[in-house]
Amino acid sequence: MRIFHLSESRYQELSELPESMPADGFLWIGLPRREFELHLGTVQQRLLRWTGAQLLDLHVSDLMNQQLPSHFDYTSLYDLMVFRRLAALPGTTPGDDEPRTAAVVDRALKAIDTSPVGFAVFDRVLITVHPGECTLRDYFATKLGAQQEGRDLRGSARLPTSPAELMLRMVNHMVDSYLDLRRLLTRQLTTLQQLLLDRHSQFRDWAVVLVARDALSKLEDTCEDQRSAVQEWIDALGEWPIGDEHAERERELLRVRSRDVLEHIERVLTHVRRLESSAESVVQMHFSLTGERANNIMRTLTVLTAIFLPLNLITGIFGMNFDTLPLIHRDTGFWIAVALMVMIALGLGGFFWRKRYLSTHQ
């Protein structure tokens, strides 16, 4: 568990949960899912002392559920956001020098992680429940420290002023982290396309194709759940009670950030659908190429049959049991028949070649 105190100009990590709420700013408590389960009683007691409210049992179950899709819920005292991240598991991204094979594609596609991160947003307290490694929490802990010292030259140099703003920044970072996953997906699907469209390969790894389509379908469902959750959050912002000018300005800033997150999710969803359509198109092209190869083989066999048909006719005629057949009793009759058959074969072969019936390029 890590506890942070943030205000407009101060960022400090605390060693333990404070007995009382600080005079200014807000508290951010980030902890892994297992640790949240172990310290639930202590966290609930401190929340009751700080805010006069506790997390509902249903929301506690949502925060500890590893299979829950992205969704949003709210009460009169706090909001609950569960947001599934999109990322590749550490150590599973193939290297640039690794050979592009179906096995590598299969391993990379199965390594996509969509673990949920839970946010309980009070007026002055933010509780984040992470998967075991807590990379998001540690990243923002370092980033906020760099912002306070003026060393962070990326993004906003201002510390978040409310739990809702920090929550939106973290959600936005999770959506933007899809960029790395997008590169991985694009590279692996390109490899799969090359394997499918290679004329000289006998592609039989159809399980990889099914894994790719399943992974893209799951990503699309995840993005749609993310979009619904953020849209519900935006709708809930409009139902907040009207406050003073500062509160309204803060709410307008939250609306802007929320719409920005929603736009990023839409772009991710569009890209996932484009990849899904591309994968489906390549499968159809593979079957078209397979049909084309079968047609080329049948055309070649048909041409060879047409060439040998008159040759079989000649050999059949001279194989009849008659004594008065032409050339049958001449010493040169055999060679004349052979020469005739060779000329016919060469003539028909040249004719079909000019017609491109024997060519692999149409």
C-alpha positions as CSV (number, residue, x, y, z in Angstrom):
1,M,0.0,0.0,0.0
2,R,1.2,3.5,-0.9
3,I,-0.4,6.7,0.5
4,F,0.1,10.1,-1.1
5,H,-1.0,13.6,0.0
6,L,-1.6,16.0,-2.9
7,S,-2.5,19.6,-3.0
8,E,-2.1,22.4,-5.5
9,S,1.6,22.9,-4.8
10,R,2.6,19.9,-2.7
11,Y,3.1,16.2,-3.3
12,Q,4.1,13.9,-0.4
13,E,4.2,10.2,0.2
14,L,3.0,9.2,3.6
15,S,4.4,6.2,5.6
16,E,0.9,5.2,6.9
17,L,-2.7,6.1,6.8
18,P,-3.3,9.4,8.7
19,E,-5.7,9.5,11.6
20,S,-7.4,12.6,10.3
21,M,-7.9,14.3,6.9
22,P,-5.2,16.9,6.0
23,A,-6.4,20.5,6.0
24,D,-5.9,20.9,2.3
25,G,-5.6,18.8,-0.8
26,F,-6.7,15.2,-1.0
27,L,-5.4,11.7,-0.3
28,W,-4.5,9.0,-2.8
29,I,-4.3,5.4,-1.6
30,G,-3.0,2.9,-4.2
31,L,-2.8,-0.8,-3.4
32,P,-2.8,-4.2,-5.1
33,R,-6.0,-6.2,-5.1
34,R,-4.8,-8.8,-2.7
35,E,-3.6,-6.1,-0.2
36,F,-6.9,-4.3,-0.6
37,E,-8.7,-7.4,0.5
38,L,-6.3,-7.9,3.5
39,H,-6.6,-4.2,4.7
40,L,-10.2,-3.7,3.9
41,G,-11.3,-3.3,7.5
42,T,-8.7,-0.6,8.2
43,V,-9.5,1.3,4.9
44,Q,-13.2,1.2,5.7
45,Q,-12.6,2.6,9.2
46,R,-10.5,5.4,7.9
47,L,-12.9,6.3,5.2
48,L,-15.7,6.5,7.7
49,R,-13.5,8.9,9.8
50,W,-12.4,11.0,6.8
51,T,-15.6,11.2,4.7
52,G,-18.4,9.9,6.9
53,A,-19.0,7.1,4.4
54,Q,-17.7,3.6,3.5
55,L,-17.5,1.6,0.4
56,L,-20.7,-0.5,-0.2
57,D,-20.3,-4.2,-0.1
58,L,-21.3,-4.5,-3.8
59,H,-18.6,-2.0,-4.8
60,V,-16.0,-3.8,-2.7
61,S,-16.8,-7.0,-4.6
62,D,-16.5,-5.0,-7.9
63,L,-13.0,-3.8,-6.8
64,M,-11.8,-7.3,-6.0
65,N,-13.3,-8.9,-9.1
66,Q,-10.6,-9.7,-11.7
67,Q,-13.1,-10.5,-14.4
68,L,-15.4,-7.5,-14.1
69,P,-15.7,-5.4,-17.4
70,S,-15.2,-1.7,-17.5
71,H,-18.2,0.1,-15.9
72,F,-19.2,3.1,-13.8
73,D,-21.5,3.4,-10.8
74,Y,-22.1,6.2,-8.3
75,T,-23.6,7.0,-4.9
76,S,-24.4,10.3,-3.2
77,L,-20.9,10.3,-1.6
78,Y,-18.5,8.7,-4.0
79,D,-18.2,7.4,-7.6
80,L,-16.9,4.1,-8.6
81,M,-15.0,3.5,-11.9
82,V,-13.7,0.1,-13.0
83,F,-11.5,0.4,-16.1
84,R,-9.8,-2.5,-17.9
85,R,-6.4,-1.7,-19.2
86,L,-5.0,-2.8,-22.6
87,A,-1.3,-3.8,-22.5
88,A,1.1,-6.6,-23.3
89,L,2.3,-8.6,-20.4
90,P,5.9,-7.7,-19.5
91,G,8.6,-9.9,-21.2
92,T,6.2,-11.2,-23.9
93,T,6.8,-8.7,-26.7
94,P,8.8,-10.3,-29.5
95,G,12.1,-8.7,-30.4
96,D,12.8,-7.1,-33.7
97,D,15.3,-9.8,-34.6
98,E,13.0,-12.7,-33.7
99,P,11.8,-14.7,-36.7
100,R,8.2,-14.1,-37.7
101,T,6.5,-17.4,-37.4
102,A,3.0,-18.5,-36.6
103,A,4.2,-19.7,-33.1
104,V,5.6,-16.2,-32.3
105,V,2.3,-14.6,-33.4
106,D,0.3,-17.0,-31.3
107,R,2.4,-16.3,-28.2
108,A,2.2,-12.5,-28.7
109,L,-1.6,-12.5,-29.2
110,K,-2.2,-14.6,-26.1
111,A,0.0,-12.3,-24.0
112,I,-2.5,-9.3,-24.2
113,D,-3.5,-8.3,-20.7
114,T,-6.8,-6.6,-19.9
115,S,-6.8,-6.6,-16.1
116,P,-9.2,-4.2,-14.4
117,V,-8.1,-1.2,-12.3
118,G,-10.7,0.1,-9.8
119,F,-11.2,3.7,-8.7
120,A,-13.2,4.9,-5.7
121,V,-13.5,8.7,-6.1
122,F,-14.6,10.6,-3.0
123,D,-14.5,14.4,-2.7
124,R,-11.1,14.4,-1.1
125,V,-10.0,10.7,-1.2
126,L,-9.0,8.5,-4.2
127,I,-8.6,4.8,-3.7
128,T,-7.1,2.8,-6.6
129,V,-7.1,-1.0,-6.6
130,H,-4.6,-2.4,-9.1
131,P,-3.4,-5.8,-10.4
132,G,-0.5,-7.4,-8.5
133,E,2.3,-5.5,-10.1
134,C,0.8,-1.9,-9.7
135,T,2.8,-0.5,-12.6
136,L,0.2,2.3,-13.1
137,R,0.4,3.4,-9.5
138,D,4.2,3.4,-9.5
139,Y,4.4,5.2,-12.8
140,F,2.1,8.1,-11.5
141,A,3.9,8.2,-8.2
142,T,7.2,8.9,-10.1
143,K,5.5,11.2,-12.6
144,L,3.8,13.4,-9.9
145,G,7.1,13.6,-8.0
146,A,8.9,14.8,-11.2
147,Q,6.1,17.3,-11.9
148,Q,6.5,18.8,-8.4
149,E,10.3,19.2,-8.9
150,G,9.8,20.6,-12.4
151,R,11.6,17.8,-14.1
152,D,8.6,16.5,-16.1
153,L,8.6,18.2,-19.5
154,R,5.7,16.1,-20.9
155,G,2.1,16.8,-20.4
156,S,0.7,19.1,-17.7
157,A,3.2,20.4,-15.2
158,R,0.4,21.1,-12.8
159,L,-0.4,18.7,-10.0
160,P,-4.0,17.3,-10.0
161,T,-6.2,19.3,-7.7
162,S,-8.9,16.7,-7.1
163,P,-9.3,12.9,-7.0
164,A,-11.5,13.0,-10.1
165,E,-8.8,14.8,-12.1
166,L,-6.1,12.3,-11.0
167,M,-8.5,9.4,-11.9
168,L,-9.0,10.8,-15.4
169,R,-5.3,11.3,-15.9
170,M,-4.7,7.6,-15.0
171,V,-7.5,6.4,-17.2
172,N,-6.2,8.5,-20.1
173,H,-2.7,7.0,-19.5
174,M,-4.2,3.5,-19.7
175,V,-5.9,4.3,-23.0
176,D,-2.8,5.9,-24.4
177,S,-0.7,2.8,-23.4
178,Y,-2.7,1.0,-26.2
179,L,-0.3,2.7,-28.6
180,D,2.4,0.1,-27.7
181,L,-0.1,-2.7,-28.0
182,R,-1.3,-1.3,-31.3
183,R,2.2,-1.6,-32.7
184,L,2.5,-5.1,-31.4
185,L,-0.9,-6.1,-32.9
186,T,-0.1,-4.5,-36.3
187,R,3.3,-6.2,-36.5
188,Q,2.0,-9.6,-35.6
189,L,-1.1,-9.4,-37.9
190,T,1.2,-8.3,-40.7
191,T,3.3,-11.4,-40.2
192,L,0.1,-13.5,-40.2
193,Q,-1.0,-11.8,-43.4
194,Q,2.4,-12.6,-45.1
195,L,2.1,-16.2,-44.0
196,L,-1.4,-16.5,-45.4
197,L,-0.6,-14.8,-48.7
198,D,2.6,-16.6,-49.4
199,R,2.1,-18.6,-52.6
200,H,4.8,-21.1,-51.7
201,S,3.7,-21.9,-48.2
202,Q,1.3,-24.5,-47.1
203,F,-0.4,-22.6,-44.2
204,R,-1.9,-25.0,-41.6
205,D,-1.7,-23.0,-38.4
206,W,-5.4,-22.1,-38.4
207,A,-5.5,-22.1,-34.6
208,V,-3.4,-18.9,-34.7
209,V,-5.9,-17.2,-37.0
210,L,-8.7,-18.2,-34.5
211,V,-6.6,-16.8,-31.7
212,A,-6.1,-13.5,-33.6
213,R,-9.8,-13.1,-34.3
214,D,-10.7,-13.9,-30.7
215,A,-8.1,-11.5,-29.4
216,L,-9.4,-8.7,-31.6
217,S,-13.1,-9.5,-30.7
218,K,-12.2,-9.3,-27.0
219,L,-10.3,-6.0,-27.5
220,E,-13.4,-4.6,-29.3
221,D,-15.6,-5.6,-26.4
222,T,-13.2,-4.1,-23.9
223,C,-13.1,-0.8,-25.7
224,E,-16.9,-0.7,-26.0
225,D,-17.1,-1.3,-22.2
226,Q,-14.6,1.5,-21.7
227,R,-16.5,3.9,-23.8
228,S,-19.8,3.1,-22.0
229,A,-18.1,3.6,-18.6
230,V,-16.6,7.0,-19.6
231,Q,-19.8,8.2,-21.2
232,E,-21.7,7.3,-18.0
233,W,-19.1,9.3,-16.0
234,I,-19.6,12.3,-18.3
235,D,-23.4,12.0,-17.8
236,A,-22.9,11.8,-14.0
237,L,-20.8,15.0,-14.1
238,G,-23.9,16.9,-15.4
239,E,-25.9,15.8,-12.3
240,W,-23.4,17.2,-9.8
241,P,-25.0,19.9,-7.7
242,I,-24.3,23.5,-8.9
243,G,-21.5,25.0,-6.8
244,D,-19.6,28.3,-6.8
245,E,-17.5,29.6,-9.7
246,H,-14.4,27.7,-8.7
247,A,-16.4,24.4,-8.5
248,E,-18.0,25.0,-11.9
249,R,-14.6,25.8,-13.4
250,E,-13.3,22.5,-11.9
251,R,-16.2,20.6,-13.3
252,E,-15.7,22.1,-16.7
253,L,-12.1,21.0,-16.7
254,L,-13.2,17.4,-15.8
255,R,-15.7,17.5,-18.7
256,V,-12.9,18.5,-21.1
257,R,-10.6,15.7,-19.8
258,S,-13.4,13.2,-19.9
259,R,-14.2,14.1,-23.5
260,D,-10.5,13.8,-24.4
261,V,-10.4,10.3,-22.8
262,L,-13.6,9.4,-24.7
263,E,-12.0,10.5,-28.0
264,H,-8.9,8.4,-27.4
265,I,-11.1,5.4,-26.7
266,E,-13.0,6.0,-29.9
267,R,-9.7,6.1,-31.9
268,V,-8.6,2.8,-30.2
269,L,-11.9,1.2,-31.0
270,T,-11.7,2.4,-34.7
271,H,-8.2,0.9,-35.0
272,V,-9.3,-2.4,-33.5
273,R,-12.2,-2.7,-35.8
274,R,-9.9,-1.9,-38.8
275,L,-7.5,-4.6,-37.7
276,E,-10.4,-7.0,-37.3
277,S,-11.7,-6.2,-40.8
278,S,-8.2,-6.5,-42.2
279,A,-7.7,-10.0,-40.6
280,E,-11.0,-11.1,-42.1
281,S,-10.1,-9.8,-45.5
282,V,-6.8,-11.7,-45.5
283,V,-8.5,-14.9,-44.6
284,Q,-10.8,-14.5,-47.6
285,M,-7.9,-13.6,-49.8
286,H,-6.1,-16.8,-48.7
287,F,-9.0,-18.9,-49.7
288,S,-9.2,-17.1,-53.0
289,L,-5.5,-17.8,-53.6
290,T,-6.0,-21.4,-52.7
291,G,-8.9,-21.6,-55.2
292,E,-6.7,-19.9,-57.8
293,R,-3.9,-22.5,-57.3
294,A,-6.4,-25.3,-57.6
295,N,-7.7,-23.8,-60.9
296,N,-4.2,-23.4,-62.2
297,I,-3.5,-27.1,-61.5
298,M,-6.7,-28.2,-63.2
299,R,-6.0,-26.0,-66.2
300,T,-2.5,-27.5,-66.6
301,L,-3.9,-31.1,-66.3
302,T,-6.6,-30.3,-68.9
303,V,-4.1,-28.9,-71.3
304,L,-1.9,-32.0,-70.9
305,T,-4.9,-34.2,-71.5
306,A,-5.7,-32.2,-74.7
307,I,-2.1,-32.6,-76.0
308,F,-2.0,-36.4,-75.4
309,L,-5.5,-37.0,-76.8
310,P,-4.5,-36.9,-80.5
311,L,-1.4,-38.9,-79.7
312,N,-3.5,-41.6,-78.1
313,L,-5.7,-41.5,-81.1
314,I,-2.8,-42.2,-83.5
315,T,-1.4,-45.0,-81.3
316,G,-4.9,-46.5,-81.1
317,I,-5.3,-46.4,-84.9
318,F,-2.0,-48.1,-85.6
319,G,-2.7,-50.7,-82.9
320,M,-5.7,-52.1,-84.8
321,N,-5.4,-55.6,-86.1
322,F,-5.6,-54.9,-89.9
323,D,-3.0,-55.9,-92.5
324,T,-3.8,-53.1,-94.9
325,L,-3.1,-50.1,-92.6
326,P,-1.0,-47.4,-94.2
327,L,2.7,-47.4,-93.2
328,I,2.2,-50.7,-91.3
329,H,4.6,-52.7,-93.5
330,R,7.1,-50.0,-94.3
331,D,10.5,-49.8,-92.6
332,T,10.1,-46.1,-92.0
333,G,6.5,-46.3,-90.9
334,F,7.3,-46.2,-87.1
335,W,9.5,-43.2,-87.5
336,I,7.0,-41.3,-89.6
337,A,4.3,-42.0,-86.9
338,V,6.6,-40.8,-84.1
339,A,7.6,-37.7,-86.0
340,L,3.9,-37.0,-86.7
341,M,3.1,-37.4,-83.0
342,V,6.0,-35.1,-81.9
343,M,4.9,-32.4,-84.4
344,I,1.3,-32.5,-83.1
345,A,2.4,-32.4,-79.5
346,L,4.8,-29.5,-80.2
347,G,2.1,-27.7,-82.2
348,L,-0.6,-28.1,-79.5
349,G,1.9,-27.2,-76.8
350,G,2.9,-24.0,-78.6
351,F,-0.7,-23.1,-79.2
352,F,-1.7,-23.5,-75.6
353,W,1.4,-21.6,-74.4
354,R,0.5,-18.6,-76.6
355,K,-3.0,-18.8,-75.2
356,R,-1.4,-18.7,-71.7
357,Y,-3.1,-21.9,-70.7
358,L,0.3,-23.3,-69.6
359,S,1.5,-20.0,-67.9
360,T,1.3,-19.4,-64.2
361,H,0.9,-15.6,-64.8
362,Q,-2.5,-14.5,-65.9
